[in-house]
Amino acid sequence: MGKKSVYRPENKVLTTLLREIRKEADLDQSELAELLDRPQSYVSSVERGQRRLDLLQLRDHCMHCGLDLAAFVGRFEDAVVEANQLP
């Protein structure tokens, strides 16, 4: 059986990208949490990779940051490819 996804390098790319889109939307963790109707600790846990998102939660996260899910996935794939090309 393979590694759990939270231990894969792609998870670091994902959490970094989630933090980036929040900052690009000029939101702090508390503001995003309010939009998501969650506590600030939820956003923090997601961004630290301690909490996983299902597809619907990821879509909500993206939408509140002003990015559609397809655009986010494109950015994610580009970042994964770039990260894998590093020495």
Biopython code that builds the backbone (N, CA, C, O; Angstrom):
import numpy as np
from Bio.PDB.StructureBuilder import StructureBuilder

atoms = [
    (1, "MET", "N", (0.845, -1.177, 0.000)),
    (1, "MET", "CA", (0.000, 0.000, 0.000)),
    (1, "MET", "C", (0.893, 1.243, 0.000)),
    (1, "MET", "O", (1.915, 1.274, 0.686)),
    (2, "GLY", "N", (0.507, 2.269, -0.771)),
    (2, "GLY", "CA", (1.296, 3.494, -0.892)),
    (2, "GLY", "C", (1.188, 4.381, 0.334)),
    (2, "GLY", "O", (0.424, 4.119, 1.264)),
    (3, "LYS", "N", (1.982, 5.437, 0.298)),
    (3, "LYS", "CA", (1.954, 6.412, 1.390)),
    (3, "LYS", "C", (0.599, 7.091, 1.468)),
    (3, "LYS", "O", (-0.062, 7.296, 0.450)),
    (4, "LYS", "N", (0.186, 7.439, 2.686)),
    (4, "LYS", "CA", (-1.013, 8.250, 2.839)),
    (4, "LYS", "C", (-0.765, 9.586, 2.168)),
    (4, "LYS", "O", (0.361, 10.085, 2.166)),
    (5, "SER", "N", (-1.806, 10.164, 1.601)),
    (5, "SER", "CA", (-1.622, 11.382, 0.815)),
    (5, "SER", "C", (-1.057, 12.536, 1.627)),
    (5, "SER", "O", (-0.390, 13.405, 1.066)),
    (6, "VAL", "N", (-1.304, 12.570, 2.932)),
    (6, "VAL", "CA", (-0.764, 13.675, 3.728)),
    (6, "VAL", "C", (0.750, 13.623, 3.827)),
    (6, "VAL", "O", (1.372, 14.617, 4.201)),
    (7, "TYR", "N", (1.361, 12.484, 3.500)),
    (7, "TYR", "CA", (2.808, 12.346, 3.559)),
    (7, "TYR", "C", (3.466, 12.454, 2.189)),
    (7, "TYR", "O", (4.691, 12.381, 2.086)),
    (8, "ARG", "N", (2.681, 12.624, 1.152)),
    (8, "ARG", "CA", (3.226, 12.743, -0.197)),
    (8, "ARG", "C", (3.667, 14.177, -0.457)),
    (8, "ARG", "O", (3.077, 15.107, 0.094)),
    (9, "PRO", "N", (4.680, 14.375, -1.276)),
    (9, "PRO", "CA", (5.151, 15.731, -1.565)),
    (9, "PRO", "C", (4.070, 16.612, -2.186)),
    (9, "PRO", "O", (4.075, 17.830, -2.004)),
    (10, "GLU", "N", (3.154, 16.001, -2.913)),
    (10, "GLU", "CA", (2.077, 16.773, -3.531)),
    (10, "GLU", "C", (1.199, 17.462, -2.492)),
    (10, "GLU", "O", (0.601, 18.500, -2.776)),
    (11, "ASN", "N", (1.118, 16.896, -1.295)),
    (11, "ASN", "CA", (0.311, 17.518, -0.254)),
    (11, "ASN", "C", (0.904, 18.864, 0.165)),
    (11, "ASN", "O", (0.169, 19.807, 0.458)),
    (12, "LYS", "N", (2.224, 18.948, 0.191)),
    (12, "LYS", "CA", (2.879, 20.224, 0.504)),
    (12, "LYS", "C", (2.562, 21.254, -0.571)),
    (12, "LYS", "O", (2.323, 22.422, -0.264)),
    (13, "VAL", "N", (2.559, 20.825, -1.830)),
    (13, "VAL", "CA", (2.188, 21.715, -2.934)),
    (13, "VAL", "C", (0.757, 22.199, -2.733)),
    (13, "VAL", "O", (0.473, 23.386, -2.892)),
    (14, "LEU", "N", (-0.139, 21.289, -2.387)),
    (14, "LEU", "CA", (-1.547, 21.637, -2.182)),
    (14, "LEU", "C", (-1.717, 22.653, -1.061)),
    (14, "LEU", "O", (-2.396, 23.664, -1.237)),
    (15, "THR", "N", (-1.110, 22.394, 0.077)),
    (15, "THR", "CA", (-1.299, 23.311, 1.206)),
    (15, "THR", "C", (-0.664, 24.669, 0.931)),
    (15, "THR", "O", (-1.202, 25.698, 1.341)),
    (16, "THR", "N", (0.460, 24.681, 0.249)),
    (16, "THR", "CA", (1.092, 25.950, -0.122)),
    (16, "THR", "C", (0.183, 26.734, -1.065)),
    (16, "THR", "O", (0.016, 27.944, -0.910)),
    (17, "LEU", "N", (-0.396, 26.050, -2.031)),
    (17, "LEU", "CA", (-1.277, 26.703, -2.988)),
    (17, "LEU", "C", (-2.549, 27.223, -2.317)),
    (17, "LEU", "O", (-3.026, 28.306, -2.655)),
    (18, "LEU", "N", (-3.094, 26.471, -1.383)),
    (18, "LEU", "CA", (-4.287, 26.945, -0.656)),
    (18, "LEU", "C", (-3.970, 28.231, 0.110)),
    (18, "LEU", "O", (-4.781, 29.157, 0.130)),
    (19, "ARG", "N", (-2.811, 28.289, 0.729)),
    (19, "ARG", "CA", (-2.385, 29.492, 1.449)),
    (19, "ARG", "C", (-2.210, 30.656, 0.472)),
    (19, "ARG", "O", (-2.622, 31.781, 0.756)),
    (20, "GLU", "N", (-1.598, 30.375, -0.678)),
    (20, "GLU", "CA", (-1.367, 31.411, -1.685)),
    (20, "GLU", "C", (-2.671, 32.010, -2.192)),
    (20, "GLU", "O", (-2.792, 33.231, -2.289)),
    (21, "ILE", "N", (-3.655, 31.166, -2.519)),
    (21, "ILE", "CA", (-4.893, 31.722, -3.069)),
    (21, "ILE", "C", (-5.652, 32.518, -2.019)),
    (21, "ILE", "O", (-6.336, 33.488, -2.346)),
    (22, "ARG", "N", (-5.534, 32.111, -0.758)),
    (22, "ARG", "CA", (-6.175, 32.896, 0.312)),
    (22, "ARG", "C", (-5.529, 34.268, 0.391)),
    (22, "ARG", "O", (-6.224, 35.280, 0.482)),
    (23, "LYS", "N", (-4.220, 34.307, 0.359)),
    (23, "LYS", "CA", (-3.507, 35.589, 0.439)),
    (23, "LYS", "C", (-3.764, 36.445, -0.798)),
    (23, "LYS", "O", (-3.907, 37.663, -0.688)),
    (24, "GLU", "N", (-3.823, 35.818, -1.975)),
    (24, "GLU", "CA", (-4.136, 36.549, -3.203)),
    (24, "GLU", "C", (-5.528, 37.172, -3.132)),
    (24, "GLU", "O", (-5.774, 38.227, -3.717)),
    (25, "ALA", "N", (-6.429, 36.518, -2.416)),
    (25, "ALA", "CA", (-7.784, 37.040, -2.236)),
    (25, "ALA", "C", (-7.828, 38.107, -1.140)),
    (25, "ALA", "O", (-8.887, 38.656, -0.834)),
    (26, "ASP", "N", (-6.663, 38.392, -0.556)),
    (26, "ASP", "CA", (-6.537, 39.388, 0.518)),
    (26, "ASP", "C", (-7.414, 39.027, 1.726)),
    (26, "ASP", "O", (-8.080, 39.875, 2.320)),
    (27, "LEU", "N", (-7.383, 37.739, 2.058)),
    (27, "LEU", "CA", (-8.122, 37.241, 3.219)),
    (27, "LEU", "C", (-7.135, 36.701, 4.239)),
    (27, "LEU", "O", (-6.146, 36.063, 3.878)),
    (28, "ASP", "N", (-7.403, 36.955, 5.510)),
    (28, "ASP", "CA", (-6.636, 36.252, 6.535)),
    (28, "ASP", "C", (-7.414, 34.978, 6.887)),
    (28, "ASP", "O", (-8.527, 34.769, 6.406)),
    (29, "GLN", "N", (-6.828, 34.151, 7.712)),
    (29, "GLN", "CA", (-7.474, 32.873, 8.036)),
    (29, "GLN", "C", (-8.836, 33.069, 8.682)),
    (29, "GLN", "O", (-9.766, 32.314, 8.398)),
    (30, "SER", "N", (-8.968, 34.050, 9.529)),
    (30, "SER", "CA", (-10.250, 34.294, 10.214)),
    (30, "SER", "C", (-11.333, 34.716, 9.228)),
    (30, "SER", "O", (-12.483, 34.290, 9.339)),
    (31, "GLU", "N", (-10.962, 35.551, 8.270)),
    (31, "GLU", "CA", (-11.947, 36.003, 7.276)),
    (31, "GLU", "C", (-12.413, 34.853, 6.394)),
    (31, "GLU", "O", (-13.605, 34.721, 6.115)),
    (32, "LEU", "N", (-11.471, 34.022, 5.956)),
    (32, "LEU", "CA", (-11.862, 32.868, 5.146)),
    (32, "LEU", "C", (-12.712, 31.911, 5.966)),
    (32, "LEU", "O", (-13.709, 31.384, 5.472)),
    (33, "ALA", "N", (-12.330, 31.686, 7.198)),
    (33, "ALA", "CA", (-13.100, 30.798, 8.067)),
    (33, "ALA", "C", (-14.536, 31.287, 8.216)),
    (33, "ALA", "O", (-15.473, 30.489, 8.207)),
    (34, "GLU", "N", (-14.703, 32.584, 8.353)),
    (34, "GLU", "CA", (-16.061, 33.139, 8.483)),
    (34, "GLU", "C", (-16.865, 32.876, 7.212)),
    (34, "GLU", "O", (-18.037, 32.508, 7.286)),
    (35, "LEU", "N", (-16.247, 33.060, 6.057)),
    (35, "LEU", "CA", (-16.929, 32.785, 4.791)),
    (35, "LEU", "C", (-17.308, 31.308, 4.666)),
    (35, "LEU", "O", (-18.346, 30.968, 4.098)),
    (36, "LEU", "N", (-16.461, 30.447, 5.198)),
    (36, "LEU", "CA", (-16.705, 29.000, 5.147)),
    (36, "LEU", "C", (-17.611, 28.514, 6.270)),
    (36, "LEU", "O", (-17.987, 27.343, 6.311)),
    (37, "ASP", "N", (-17.959, 29.417, 7.178)),
    (37, "ASP", "CA", (-18.763, 29.080, 8.364)),
    (37, "ASP", "C", (-18.060, 28.012, 9.206)),
    (37, "ASP", "O", (-18.663, 27.033, 9.646)),
    (38, "ARG", "N", (-16.762, 28.242, 9.410)),
    (38, "ARG", "CA", (-15.920, 27.349, 10.198)),
    (38, "ARG", "C", (-15.076, 28.184, 11.158)),
    (38, "ARG", "O", (-14.958, 29.395, 10.975)),
    (39, "PRO", "N", (-14.495, 27.563, 12.167)),
    (39, "PRO", "CA", (-13.570, 28.303, 13.035)),
    (39, "PRO", "C", (-12.238, 28.556, 12.319)),
    (39, "PRO", "O", (-11.894, 27.851, 11.370)),
    (40, "GLN", "N", (-11.511, 29.543, 12.771)),
    (40, "GLN", "CA", (-10.208, 29.873, 12.201)),
    (40, "GLN", "C", (-9.267, 28.668, 12.271)),
    (40, "GLN", "O", (-8.447, 28.464, 11.376)),
    (41, "SER", "N", (-9.385, 27.889, 13.311)),
    (41, "SER", "CA", (-8.510, 26.723, 13.482)),
    (41, "SER", "C", (-8.685, 25.717, 12.339)),
    (41, "SER", "O", (-7.751, 24.984, 12.013)),
    (42, "TYR", "N", (-9.867, 25.680, 11.734)),
    (42, "TYR", "CA", (-10.115, 24.796, 10.586)),
    (42, "TYR", "C", (-9.215, 25.188, 9.413)),
    (42, "TYR", "O", (-8.557, 24.335, 8.818)),
    (43, "VAL", "N", (-9.190, 26.480, 9.085)),
    (43, "VAL", "CA", (-8.365, 26.961, 7.977)),
    (43, "VAL", "C", (-6.886, 26.713, 8.287)),
    (43, "VAL", "O", (-6.125, 26.292, 7.416)),
    (44, "SER", "N", (-6.497, 26.973, 9.507)),
    (44, "SER", "CA", (-5.117, 26.733, 9.913)),
    (44, "SER", "C", (-4.745, 25.263, 9.750)),
    (44, "SER", "O", (-3.676, 24.947, 9.227)),
    (45, "SER", "N", (-5.609, 24.377, 10.189)),
    (45, "SER", "CA", (-5.348, 22.933, 10.077)),
    (45, "SER", "C", (-5.238, 22.493, 8.617)),
    (45, "SER", "O", (-4.395, 21.663, 8.275)),
    (46, "VAL", "N", (-6.085, 23.046, 7.767)),
    (46, "VAL", "CA", (-6.031, 22.717, 6.338)),
    (46, "VAL", "C", (-4.704, 23.188, 5.756)),
    (46, "VAL", "O", (-4.035, 22.442, 5.040)),
    (47, "GLU", "N", (-4.324, 24.423, 6.064)),
    (47, "GLU", "CA", (-3.105, 24.991, 5.491)),
    (47, "GLU", "C", (-1.833, 24.335, 6.028)),
    (47, "GLU", "O", (-0.787, 24.393, 5.381)),
    (48, "ARG", "N", (-1.914, 23.722, 7.188)),
    (48, "ARG", "CA", (-0.759, 23.004, 7.736)),
    (48, "ARG", "C", (-0.744, 21.540, 7.314)),
    (48, "ARG", "O", (0.179, 20.799, 7.653)),
    (49, "GLY", "N", (-1.767, 21.127, 6.574)),
    (49, "GLY", "CA", (-1.827, 19.750, 6.098)),
    (49, "GLY", "C", (-2.313, 18.764, 7.135)),
    (49, "GLY", "O", (-2.163, 17.555, 6.961)),
    (50, "GLN", "N", (-2.892, 19.263, 8.210)),
    (50, "GLN", "CA", (-3.377, 18.383, 9.270)),
    (50, "GLN", "C", (-4.824, 17.964, 9.059)),
    (50, "GLN", "O", (-5.308, 17.039, 9.711)),
    (51, "ARG", "N", (-5.505, 18.632, 8.160)),
    (51, "ARG", "CA", (-6.903, 18.309, 7.859)),
    (51, "ARG", "C", (-7.024, 18.217, 6.346)),
    (51, "ARG", "O", (-6.543, 19.084, 5.616)),
    (52, "ARG", "N", (-7.664, 17.172, 5.894)),
    (52, "ARG", "CA", (-7.878, 16.979, 4.466)),
    (52, "ARG", "C", (-9.208, 17.572, 4.048)),
    (52, "ARG", "O", (-10.135, 17.682, 4.850)),
    (53, "LEU", "N", (-9.288, 17.950, 2.785)),
    (53, "LEU", "CA", (-10.523, 18.489, 2.226)),
    (53, "LEU", "C", (-11.111, 17.488, 1.245)),
    (53, "LEU", "O", (-10.378, 16.845, 0.493)),
    (54, "ASP", "N", (-12.436, 17.355, 1.251)),
    (54, "ASP", "CA", (-13.056, 16.597, 0.180)),
    (54, "ASP", "C", (-13.283, 17.562, -0.989)),
    (54, "ASP", "O", (-13.017, 18.758, -0.862)),
    (55, "LEU", "N", (-13.759, 17.069, -2.091)),
    (55, "LEU", "CA", (-13.893, 17.880, -3.297)),
    (55, "LEU", "C", (-14.822, 19.073, -3.092)),
    (55, "LEU", "O", (-14.534, 20.171, -3.568)),
    (56, "LEU", "N", (-15.917, 18.870, -2.397)),
    (56, "LEU", "CA", (-16.860, 19.969, -2.168)),
    (56, "LEU", "C", (-16.252, 21.045, -1.269)),
    (56, "LEU", "O", (-16.455, 22.237, -1.497)),
    (57, "GLN", "N", (-15.516, 20.627, -0.260)),
    (57, "GLN", "CA", (-14.852, 21.596, 0.618)),
    (57, "GLN", "C", (-13.782, 22.362, -0.145)),
    (57, "GLN", "O", (-13.635, 23.570, 0.039)),
    (58, "LEU", "N", (-13.038, 21.674, -0.998)),
    (58, "LEU", "CA", (-12.025, 22.336, -1.808)),
    (58, "LEU", "C", (-12.680, 23.356, -2.735)),
    (58, "LEU", "O", (-12.176, 24.468, -2.895)),
    (59, "ARG", "N", (-13.787, 22.981, -3.336)),
    (59, "ARG", "CA", (-14.521, 23.909, -4.214)),
    (59, "ARG", "C", (-14.965, 25.138, -3.451)),
    (59, "ARG", "O", (-14.800, 26.255, -3.941)),
    (60, "ASP", "N", (-15.524, 24.962, -2.266)),
    (60, "ASP", "CA", (-15.942, 26.105, -1.439)),
    (60, "ASP", "C", (-14.758, 26.999, -1.105)),
    (60, "ASP", "O", (-14.849, 28.223, -1.189)),
    (61, "HIS", "N", (-13.653, 26.382, -0.728)),
    (61, "HIS", "CA", (-12.443, 27.116, -0.380)),
    (61, "HIS", "C", (-12.006, 27.985, -1.569)),
    (61, "HIS", "O", (-11.731, 29.175, -1.418)),
    (62, "CYS", "N", (-11.950, 27.368, -2.741)),
    (62, "CYS", "CA", (-11.546, 28.093, -3.951)),
    (62, "CYS", "C", (-12.512, 29.215, -4.278)),
    (62, "CYS", "O", (-12.088, 30.337, -4.555)),
    (63, "MET", "N", (-13.793, 28.931, -4.251)),
    (63, "MET", "CA", (-14.799, 29.940, -4.605)),
    (63, "MET", "C", (-14.710, 31.161, -3.699)),
    (63, "MET", "O", (-14.825, 32.290, -4.175)),
    (64, "HIS", "N", (-14.509, 30.952, -2.414)),
    (64, "HIS", "CA", (-14.416, 32.075, -1.488)),
    (64, "HIS", "C", (-13.109, 32.854, -1.662)),
    (64, "HIS", "O", (-12.977, 33.982, -1.185)),
    (65, "CYS", "N", (-12.165, 32.248, -2.338)),
    (65, "CYS", "CA", (-10.908, 32.938, -2.645)),
    (65, "CYS", "C", (-10.925, 33.509, -4.063)),
    (65, "CYS", "O", (-9.912, 34.018, -4.542)),
    (66, "GLY", "N", (-12.068, 33.425, -4.726)),
    (66, "GLY", "CA", (-12.219, 34.023, -6.050)),
    (66, "GLY", "C", (-11.627, 33.226, -7.189)),
    (66, "GLY", "O", (-11.283, 33.789, -8.228)),
    (67, "LEU", "N", (-11.504, 31.921, -7.008)),
    (67, "LEU", "CA", (-10.910, 31.060, -8.027)),
    (67, "LEU", "C", (-11.811, 29.856, -8.235)),
    (67, "LEU", "O", (-12.248, 29.230, -7.268)),
    (68, "ASP", "N", (-12.096, 29.524, -9.505)),
    (68, "ASP", "CA", (-12.923, 28.336, -9.700)),
    (68, "ASP", "C", (-12.064, 27.075, -9.548)),
    (68, "ASP", "O", (-10.839, 27.118, -9.665)),
    (69, "LEU", "N", (-12.726, 25.982, -9.293)),
    (69, "LEU", "CA", (-12.043, 24.726, -8.993)),
    (69, "LEU", "C", (-11.139, 24.280, -10.143)),
    (69, "LEU", "O", (-10.019, 23.826, -9.909)),
    (70, "ALA", "N", (-11.615, 24.405, -11.378)),
    (70, "ALA", "CA", (-10.812, 23.985, -12.524)),
    (70, "ALA", "C", (-9.512, 24.788, -12.613)),
    (70, "ALA", "O", (-8.456, 24.222, -12.896)),
    (71, "ALA", "N", (-9.581, 26.085, -12.376)),
    (71, "ALA", "CA", (-8.377, 26.923, -12.398)),
    (71, "ALA", "C", (-7.424, 26.509, -11.282)),
    (71, "ALA", "O", (-6.210, 26.476, -11.480)),
    (72, "PHE", "N", (-7.971, 26.194, -10.113)),
    (72, "PHE", "CA", (-7.134, 25.753, -9.000)),
    (72, "PHE", "C", (-6.418, 24.453, -9.355)),
    (72, "PHE", "O", (-5.219, 24.313, -9.113)),
    (73, "VAL", "N", (-7.145, 23.515, -9.921)),
    (73, "VAL", "CA", (-6.545, 22.229, -10.274)),
    (73, "VAL", "C", (-5.443, 22.435, -11.317)),
    (73, "VAL", "O", (-4.401, 21.783, -11.252)),
    (74, "GLY", "N", (-5.664, 23.328, -12.267)),
    (74, "GLY", "CA", (-4.627, 23.637, -13.246)),
    (74, "GLY", "C", (-3.371, 24.186, -12.587)),
    (74, "GLY", "O", (-2.258, 23.779, -12.920)),
    (75, "ARG", "N", (-3.551, 25.109, -11.653)),
    (75, "ARG", "CA", (-2.406, 25.659, -10.925)),
    (75, "ARG", "C", (-1.706, 24.583, -10.106)),
    (75, "ARG", "O", (-0.478, 24.545, -10.030)),
    (76, "PHE", "N", (-2.504, 23.709, -9.492)),
    (76, "PHE", "CA", (-1.947, 22.619, -8.705)),
    (76, "PHE", "C", (-1.089, 21.708, -9.583)),
    (76, "PHE", "O", (0.038, 21.370, -9.222)),
    (77, "GLU", "N", (-1.624, 21.318, -10.728)),
    (77, "GLU", "CA", (-0.881, 20.426, -11.625)),
    (77, "GLU", "C", (0.412, 21.093, -12.099)),
    (77, "GLU", "O", (1.461, 20.449, -12.141)),
    (78, "ASP", "N", (0.343, 22.360, -12.450)),
    (78, "ASP", "CA", (1.549, 23.082, -12.870)),
    (78, "ASP", "C", (2.586, 23.105, -11.749)),
    (78, "ASP", "O", (3.776, 22.908, -11.994)),
    (79, "ALA", "N", (2.135, 23.345, -10.526)),
    (79, "ALA", "CA", (3.056, 23.409, -9.383)),
    (79, "ALA", "C", (3.663, 22.044, -9.075)),
    (79, "ALA", "O", (4.833, 21.962, -8.701)),
    (80, "VAL", "N", (2.890, 20.980, -9.224)),
    (80, "VAL", "CA", (3.415, 19.625, -8.991)),
    (80, "VAL", "C", (4.485, 19.299, -10.020)),
    (80, "VAL", "O", (5.542, 18.767, -9.679)),
    (81, "VAL", "N", (4.209, 19.620, -11.289)),
    (81, "VAL", "CA", (5.198, 19.373, -12.341)),
    (81, "VAL", "C", (6.467, 20.159, -12.057)),
    (81, "VAL", "O", (7.571, 19.625, -12.165)),
    (82, "GLU", "N", (6.313, 21.414, -11.698)),
    (82, "GLU", "CA", (7.482, 22.258, -11.403)),
    (82, "GLU", "C", (8.272, 21.713, -10.215)),
    (82, "GLU", "O", (9.502, 21.668, -10.249)),
    (83, "ALA", "N", (7.561, 21.299, -9.167)),
    (83, "ALA", "CA", (8.237, 20.767, -7.976)),
    (83, "ALA", "C", (8.996, 19.478, -8.295)),
    (83, "ALA", "O", (10.064, 19.233, -7.733)),
    (84, "ASN", "N", (8.464, 18.675, -9.172)),
    (84, "ASN", "CA", (9.125, 17.411, -9.528)),
    (84, "ASN", "C", (10.332, 17.614, -10.430)),
    (84, "ASN", "O", (11.136, 16.696, -10.590)),
    (85, "GLN", "N", (10.477, 18.784, -11.016)),
    (85, "GLN", "CA", (11.619, 19.063, -11.869)),
    (85, "GLN", "C", (12.802, 19.629, -11.102)),
    (85, "GLN", "O", (13.884, 19.810, -11.660)),
    (86, "LEU", "N", (12.595, 19.905, -9.838)),
    (86, "LEU", "CA", (13.686, 20.426, -9.031)),
    (86, "LEU", "C", (14.662, 19.302, -8.710)),
    (86, "LEU", "O", (14.258, 18.145, -8.591)),
    (87, "PRO", "N", (15.939, 19.630, -8.569)),
    (87, "PRO", "CA", (16.937, 18.577, -8.262)),
    (87, "PRO", "C", (16.717, 17.950, -6.901)),
    (87, "PRO", "O", (17.466, 17.058, -6.504)),
]
sb = StructureBuilder()
sb.init_structure("model")
sb.init_model(0)
sb.init_chain("A")
sb.init_seg("    ")
for serial, (resi, resn, name, xyz) in enumerate(atoms, 1):
    if name == "N":
        sb.init_residue(resn, " ", resi, " ")
    sb.init_atom(name, np.array(xyz, "f"), 0.0, 1.0, " ", f" {name:<3s}", serial, name[0])
structure = sb.get_structure()
